[in-house]
């Protein structure tokens, strides 16, 4: 168990060198959201701009339900057949994630 504040992904990777990186899977990473819900774009763009890559998982009803749940804009687009939520994996290799986190920490100091 890790005591104290919750560690960042980079801190976890530094403590566990056998872990190759971090993964996330969600409709949050769907590229059309950059224009549909621009406030969510950072969830995909920050990792991609700093060494992560994406793998398409495809559409599924659960992703569409979740995408429609909290946004009237997305819900209307889904109901009009203008958007189908798709799930993506964002994979952030350990060296790239640690490098990004260290640079952020240094910039904040």
N, C-alpha and C positions, 0 to 999 in steps of 0.2 A: 504494500500500500504506500502511496506517495503522500507525505504529510505536507501541510501548508496549502498555498493557493493551487488551484487547478493548473497543471502544466500545459503548455502549448504543445501542438503536434511536434514542433522542432525539438522541444525539450525532451519529449518522450523518445524521439528518434535518437537523440544524443545519448540517452541513458540505456538504450537498447539497440546496439549496433547491428543486431541480426535482422532488424526490421527494414525492409527495402524502401518504404515510403508510406504515404497515406492515401487512402481511397475514400471517395464520397460518391454516392449514387442517389440521383434525384432528378425530378423534372425541373428543379431550380436551375440546372445547368443547360437547359434547352436554349440553343442559340436565338430563336425568335423572341425570347423574353427581353433581349436587349432593346427591342423597339416596343414590344407590348407592355412590359413592366420594367422600364429602365432602372428603377431603384434596386432591382435584383441583379443587374448585370455584373456587379462587382464579384458576386459569388463565383462566376465562371471566369471573368476576365482577369482578376488578380492572380489566381493560380496559373492560368494559361500564359500570362505575360512574364511569368517567373519560373518556367520550366515544366509545368504540368502538361498533361495531354488528356484528350477525351476519347472515350469509346462509346459508341451509340448502342443503347440497349433496346430502343424501340418504344412504340406506343403501347399503352395498356389502359384499360378503363380506370384503374386505381390512380394513375397519374393524372388523367383528365379530371377525375373527381376532386383530387387534392388541389389541382391548379385552379379549379373553379370555386373552391370553398371560401376563399378569402378575398376575392377580387371580382367586383361587378363587371369590370372591363373584360377580364379573361372569361368569365362565365358567359357574357354576351357573345364574345367571339366564338366560344365553343358551341353555344346553342345555334349560332348562325352558320356553323360549319367552316368558320374561317381559321380555326386553330385547333389542333390536336396536340395535347401535351405528350412529350416523348422523354423518356428517361435516358440519362447519360451517366457514365462513370467518369469522374475526374480523378486521374492518377497523378500524384505528385511525388516523383522520386526523391529519396532521402536527401541527396546532396543538394539538389535544387531548392527544396523546402528549407533546409537548414541555412543555406546561403541567403535566401530571401529573408528569413526571420532574423538572422544576425545583422543584415543590412538595415532592417527596420529598427532593431534595437539600438544600433549605432546612430542612426539618424535622429532618434528620439532623445539621445543622451546630450 
